[in-house]
Amino acid sequence: MAPQAEAPQMKPSGHLVYVADDDVSTARLVEVNLSARGYRVRQFHRGAPVLRAFEEEHPDLMILDVMMPGINCFQPFNVD
């Protein structure tokens, strides 16, 4: 049996990523993978908290479930 390749070691970037998904296990999976690669991750399981947080800090990346109940996650990008 061939040895299994290890994931490359990456330097922490410190970049902030928002993960918004009402499916807690999906959000956790994304968080674990990003955190292992040095990203800071904030999870959200409802839409309103992610919108409030976005008003106070601007993440480097947002991964949004666009079909979260009770909110349209395209809302942070609406331009009047």
Phi and psi restraints in degrees (value plus and minus 20) as a CYANA .aco file:
   2 ALA   PHI     -94.1   -54.1
   2 ALA   PSI     124.5   164.5
   3 PRO   PHI     -83.7   -43.7
   3 PRO   PSI     124.5   164.5
   4 GLN   PHI    -100.4   -60.4
   4 GLN   PSI     114.8   154.8
   5 ALA   PHI     -91.6   -51.6
   5 ALA   PSI     118.5   158.5
   6 GLU   PHI    -109.8   -69.8
   6 GLU   PSI     131.4   171.4
   7 ALA   PHI     -84.8   -44.8
   7 ALA   PSI     120.8   160.8
   8 PRO   PHI     -84.1   -44.1
   8 PRO   PSI     122.2   162.2
   9 GLN   PHI     -97.5   -57.5
   9 GLN   PSI     110.1   150.1
  10 MET   PHI    -139.4   -99.4
  10 MET   PSI     124.7   164.7
  11 LYS   PHI     -92.7   -52.7
  11 LYS   PSI     121.4   161.4
  12 PRO   PHI     -80.6   -40.6
  12 PRO   PSI     113.9   153.9
  13 SER   PHI    -112.8   -72.8
  13 SER   PSI     -49.1    -9.1
  14 GLY   PHI      56.0    96.0
  14 GLY   PSI     -20.6    19.4
  15 HIS   PHI     -85.9   -45.9
  15 HIS   PSI     122.1   162.1
  16 LEU   PHI    -112.9   -72.9
  16 LEU   PSI     109.7   149.7
  17 VAL   PHI    -143.6  -103.6
  17 VAL   PSI     109.0   149.0
  18 TYR   PHI    -113.4   -73.4
  18 TYR   PSI     113.0   153.0
  19 VAL   PHI    -139.5   -99.5
  19 VAL   PSI      93.0   133.0
  20 ALA   PHI    -135.5   -95.5
  20 ALA   PSI      91.4   131.4
  21 ASP   PHI    -175.0  -135.0
  21 ASP   PSI     112.4   152.4
  22 ASP   PHI     -94.7   -54.7
  22 ASP   PSI     -32.9     7.1
  23 ASP   PHI    -107.8   -67.8
  23 ASP   PSI      83.8   123.8
  24 VAL   PHI     -79.9   -39.9
  24 VAL   PSI     -59.5   -19.5
  25 SER   PHI     -87.7   -47.7
  25 SER   PSI     -55.7   -15.7
  26 THR   PHI     -86.9   -46.9
  26 THR   PSI     -65.8   -25.8
  27 ALA   PHI     -80.2   -40.2
  27 ALA   PSI     -60.5   -20.5
  28 ARG   PHI     -85.7   -45.7
  28 ARG   PSI     -61.3   -21.3
  29 LEU   PHI     -80.5   -40.5
  29 LEU   PSI     -64.5   -24.5
  30 VAL   PHI     -84.4   -44.4
  30 VAL   PSI     -64.1   -24.1
  31 GLU   PHI     -80.6   -40.6
  31 GLU   PSI     -66.2   -26.2
  32 VAL   PHI     -79.5   -39.5
  32 VAL   PSI     -64.8   -24.8
  33 ASN   PHI     -87.9   -47.9
  33 ASN   PSI     -61.6   -21.6
  34 LEU   PHI     -90.6   -50.6
  34 LEU   PSI     -61.3   -21.3
  35 SER   PHI     -81.7   -41.7
  35 SER   PSI     -57.9   -17.9
  36 ALA   PHI     -83.9   -43.9
  36 ALA   PSI     -40.2    -0.2
  37 ARG   PHI    -122.8   -82.8
  37 ARG   PSI      -7.8    32.2
  38 GLY   PHI      75.7   115.7
  38 GLY   PSI     -16.1    23.9
  39 TYR   PHI    -105.5   -65.5
  39 TYR   PSI     128.0   168.0
  40 ARG   PHI    -107.9   -67.9
  40 ARG   PSI     111.2   151.2
  41 VAL   PHI    -146.2  -106.2
  41 VAL   PSI     114.6   154.6
  42 ARG   PHI    -137.2   -97.2
  42 ARG   PSI     108.0   148.0
  43 GLN   PHI    -117.2   -77.2
  43 GLN   PSI     124.7   164.7
  44 PHE   PHI    -155.9  -115.9
  44 PHE   PSI     117.9   157.9
  45 HIS   PHI    -136.2   -96.2
  45 HIS   PSI     -19.6    20.4
  46 ARG   PHI    -157.2  -117.2
  46 ARG   PSI     134.5   174.5
  47 GLY   PHI     -92.4   -52.4
  47 GLY   PSI     -61.5   -21.5
  48 ALA   PHI     -77.9   -37.9
  48 ALA   PSI     -64.7   -24.7
  49 PRO   PHI     -82.1   -42.1
  49 PRO   PSI     -55.5   -15.5
  50 VAL   PHI     -88.0   -48.0
  50 VAL   PSI     -56.5   -16.5
  51 LEU   PHI     -87.9   -47.9
  51 LEU   PSI     -59.6   -19.6
  52 ARG   PHI     -84.3   -44.3
  52 ARG   PSI     -64.1   -24.1
  53 ALA   PHI     -83.6   -43.6
  53 ALA   PSI     -58.0   -18.0
  54 PHE   PHI     -83.7   -43.7
  54 PHE   PSI     -48.8    -8.8
  55 GLU   PHI     -87.3   -47.3
  55 GLU   PSI     -50.2   -10.2
  56 GLU   PHI    -114.6   -74.6
  56 GLU   PSI     -54.2   -14.2
  57 GLU   PHI    -161.5  -121.5
  57 GLU   PSI     129.1   169.1
  58 HIS   PHI    -132.1   -92.1
  58 HIS   PSI      89.1   129.1
  59 PRO   PHI     -89.3   -49.3
  59 PRO   PSI     141.6   181.6
  60 ASP   PHI     -95.2   -55.2
  60 ASP   PSI     -45.7    -5.7
  61 LEU   PHI    -172.4  -132.4
  61 LEU   PSI     122.5   162.5
  62 MET   PHI    -143.7  -103.7
  62 MET   PSI     107.1   147.1
  63 ILE   PHI    -129.0   -89.0
  63 ILE   PSI      91.0   131.0
  64 LEU   PHI    -138.1   -98.1
  64 LEU   PSI     114.2   154.2
  65 ASP   PHI    -101.5   -61.5
  65 ASP   PSI      89.6   129.6
  66 VAL   PHI     -95.5   -55.5
  66 VAL   PSI     -24.7    15.3
  67 MET   PHI    -134.1   -94.1
  67 MET   PSI      15.0    55.0
  68 MET   PHI     -91.6   -51.6
  68 MET   PSI     121.0   161.0
  69 PRO   PHI     -84.1   -44.1
  69 PRO   PSI     117.3   157.3
  70 GLY   PHI      61.7   101.7
  70 GLY   PSI     -17.9    22.1
  71 ILE   PHI    -176.0  -136.0
  71 ILE   PSI     130.4   170.4
  72 ASN   PHI    -120.7   -80.7
  72 ASN   PSI      90.3   130.3
  73 CYS   PHI     -94.3   -54.3
  73 CYS   PSI     -18.3    21.7
  74 PHE   PHI    -100.6   -60.6
  74 PHE   PSI     -31.3     8.7
  75 GLN   PHI     -73.2   -33.2
  75 GLN   PSI     -58.6   -18.6
  76 PRO   PHI     -79.6   -39.6
  76 PRO   PSI     -37.4     2.6
  77 PHE   PHI    -126.2   -86.2
  77 PHE   PSI     -15.9    24.1
  78 ASN   PHI     -84.9   -44.9
  78 ASN   PSI     114.4   154.4
  79 VAL   PHI    -138.6   -98.6
  79 VAL   PSI     105.5   145.5
